[in-house]
Amino acid sequence: MNTVGRCLAKPSVARAAAIASLLFGSATGSPAQIKHFGVSDVTRFISCAEKVLHKRVLLHPNLPFEQLTPVCMGQSADEFRAALKAKSVAVKEDEDWAYLLHASYFGPWQSYTMEGEKLYWKKFHVEVSIANADLKEQQTEVELKPEALAKIKNQVLEQARLIPIFEPHTQNETEVAQIGISLHAYVRHANKSGPVSLVILLNEAGDWAADGRIVYGEQKADGSFQLLWDSPIVVARLAQISFLDVDGDGIEEIVLHSSYPAGMRDLDALSAFDLHGNELTRDLNSTVGSVKPHCAIPYLYGYSAADGACPIVGEGVDFDYSSGPPYDIVGDGKFTLSEHHYVDVRKVRAARPKKSSY
């Protein structure tokens, strides 16, 4: 019997309790067991800031992270705020959230400061929403009940990392700035012989969200879900989640198609993760010789390659469905699976020793 529909939520957890669980572990004293992929100095800075401020912390994507990461040293909250102020970073807070962004947004402004670079608000509000993915897209198999969605939302807020948040705008200082975070839930038998998979696409609310994360969990025997991992920051502009057995092992991978901003036009971006959180499409710019591999795309919205996924980016990037599985990826070049990882065929050929003419 499919137990997905039996997943019921307990009474709504107070937001303060969720933050306490995040910072200090669950009510039983056991910390939440979720694996984080893409951990860097910025990740550790956020964790430190949340413990110091006793709040969830959101960062603007264009902060000078290399200068900020050494600032948090476990000092008092007031000392931490003073240290950030010395770096020209504003700390905007409400009861449950802290939002860090450039102090220059709030003035005093220069005569040449553009209107779009001015922020008037004094207060902000964070709204986190969750919804089932659209059954019509045929990527999710079940619509969870509101009680189950509410419980999953609380789990995500307690255990998963959030994303960079661009500055919200208001017309005047009395208007409360609105920050929206959106969660979309996909429930699917990605592994026919395993537990039901839960995939959450987390991104900034709105039609033009720039970045996001994938949060993965599995259903337990009692019908509830346990979160297992969250991804590095992914390109979430016009994001579409789908599922495909890319390597032919009978287990579907999580596929993310999105648009990568590239000046006057967007390029196609494709990321694929297995159910263990491994990034099959991590496109490395150098895999030859002694050169250290690094992400082929530039810094992702202010975060380093260590924080962000490295999608395959180019014109018309997609799987070659004409043969497979395993499926190649084509578009700007050709990528083929090798040891559970996509590699650029051109670089593989370049790395092969040339045959002797004798």
Secondary structure, DSSP 8 states (H G I E B T S, - for coil): ---GGG----S---HHHHHHHHHH--TTS-----EESS--HHHHHHHHHHHHHTSEEEE-TTS-HHHHTTT-SS--HHHHHHHHHHTTEEEEE-SSEEEEEEGGGGS---TT--GGG----S-EEEEEEEEE--GGGTS------HHHHHHHHHHHHHHS----------SSTTS-EEEEEEEEEEEE-SBTTS--EEEEEEEESSTT--EEEEEEEEE-TTS-EEEEEE-SBEE-TT-EEEEE-SSSSSB-EEEEEEEEEETTEEEEEEEEE-TT--BTT--BS--STTS---BSS--BTTB-TTTB---EEETT-EE-TTS-SS--EESSSEEEESSSSEEEHHHHHHHS------
